[in-house]
Amino acid sequence: MLDEYKEIFYGFIFGLGAAILDTAIDAREGNHSMAAELSSHPGMLLYRLLFILFGLFLGWLLWQRNKRERDYRHLAESLNRFHEQCASQIVLLHAKLQVLLTREELHLSPATEELVRSSYERTQELQTLVRDKFPSI
């Protein structure tokens, strides 16, 4: 879970660090401890809570941006796998149809041979389409 939402967690840590730093600076300027600073100014707790909320917001924005990038990478990888699988299947189909057309001992009827030839030509078109119109990313 931390790996998936690490940007939000880092934003929280950033906001918490800013709140602690602000408290430490105020305590040092007032010449008292951090605990005394926290207890003597309860209104400042809301102010310091804003640091944490702002850090969470920045972390969430970064998470959203990175999530889009992760989704895009996943989509590109899926598209590449699909492209490779389609290309390999088309090559196999093309080769099998070519074997059917070149084998003399099969004695295909003219109608059957025309269907096989048409399918063979379609696989050539598909190979061209996959190679030219649908390049790998």
N, C-alpha and C positions, 0 to 999 in steps of 0.2 A: 504494500500500500504506500509506503514511504517513497518507493521508487517511482510510482505513478504520479504522486502529488508532491514531489520534492520541491518544486518551485514555490508552492504555497507554504510549505514548511519553512523554507529559507526566508520567505517574506515575513513570516511570523517571527522567526529568530531575529531578522533585521529590525523589525518594529520593537521587539522586546529589548534588543540591545540599545536602540535609540532611547527608549523610555528609561532604561537603567542609567545610561550615560547622562541624560537630562537630570535625573534624580541625583546622581553623584555630583554633578556640577553645581546644582542648587544647594546641596548639603555642604559642599566645600565652601561655597561663598557665604553660607549662613553659619559656618563654623559649628555644625552639629552632624550627627550620624545620619545615615540614609534612613534608618528606621524612624528617627525623630522627624526627618523631612517628610516622610510618607504620612506620619500620624498628625503632623502639625498643619498640613495643607491638604485636606481631603478633596477640595475642588480641583487640585492639580492632578489627582488620580484620573479624573475624566480627561484632562488634557493629555496625560501620558497614555491613556487608553487609545486616544486618537493616533498616537505613534504606531501602536500595535495594529489597529485597524487599517491604517495607511499601508503598513508593511504587508498585511494580508491582502489588501487590494492590489498592490504591486505584484505580489506573488501570484495572485489569481490571473492578472493580465498576462504575465509571463507564461503561466501554465496554459492559458488559452492559445497564445501564439505558438508555443511548442507543440501543443496538441494538434493544431492544424498542420504543422510540419510533419509530425509523426503520422497523421492520417494520410497526408499526401504521399509520404514515403511508402506506406503500406499499400496505397492504391497503385502507385507506380510499380511496386514489386509484383502485385497481383496481375497487373496489366502485362508485365514482361513475361510472367509464367504463362498467362493465357496466350500471348503471342507465340511463345516457343512451342507450346502444346499444339496450337492450331497449325503452325508451320510444319511441325513434324508429322502430324496426321495428314496434312494435305500432300506432303511429299510421299508418304506411304500409299495413299490412295492413288496418286498420280502414277506411281511405279506399278501398282497392281493393275490399273486400267491399261497401262502400256503393255504389260505382259499379256493381258487378255487380247489386245489388238494384234500383237505380233505372233502369237501361237497359231500355227496353221492347223494343228491337229484338233482344235476345238470345233471347227466348222460352224462358226456362228452364222445365224440367219442374217440376211441383210438388215432387217429391222433391229435385231439385237446389236449387230455391229454398229449401226448408226447411233443407237442409244449409248453404247460404250464409248464411241468416238466423241459424241456430244459431251458426255461426262468427263472424258479425258481433256477436252478443250476447256471445260469449265474449271477443272483443277489447275490448268495453266493460268487462267484468269485469276483464280484465287491466290495462286503463288505470287503473281505479279501484284495483286492487291495487298497481300500481307507484307511483301517485301518493300513496296513503294509507298503505299498510302498509310501503312500502319507500322512505322519503324519502331525499333526498340527505344525505350527511354533511357 
